Amino acid sequence: QVQLVESGGGLVQAGGSLRLSCAASRRYAMGWFRQAPGKERELVAYISGSGSIKYYGDSVKGRFTISRDSAKNTVYLQMNSLKPEDTAVYYCNCGLSYPGYGSPGPGRYWGQGTQVTVSS
């Protein structure tokens, strides 16, 4: 079994920052997806198991940063310059696939989701 524990969501004003965390029971390739009401699920960021490869969705590139801790079992998503369109439920995801082209595909394990709301 895979245990994923997410934290760090909340309500912030546009231009503010939040940091999400996702703690896993072991090292995996991990990432974040988000989904807003009435919108399709969107990849936000990806990081390989080693931490050496990162991928960002076009809408967040330059504003968000994904990283791992030294133990490689906890992933952080630092979100800066937040916009109202970033409002969504953010889901930690483990076991993503990424052959080095296109966009990473979702893995089989999902966190419970954490709400991020950005007010204007």
Protein Blocks (a to p, Z undefined) as FASTA:
>chain_A
ZZdddehiacddehiacddddddfbdcddddddddehiacddfbdcdfkopaccddfklg
ojaccdddfkopaccdddehiafklgccddddehiacehiajddddfbdcebiaddddZZ
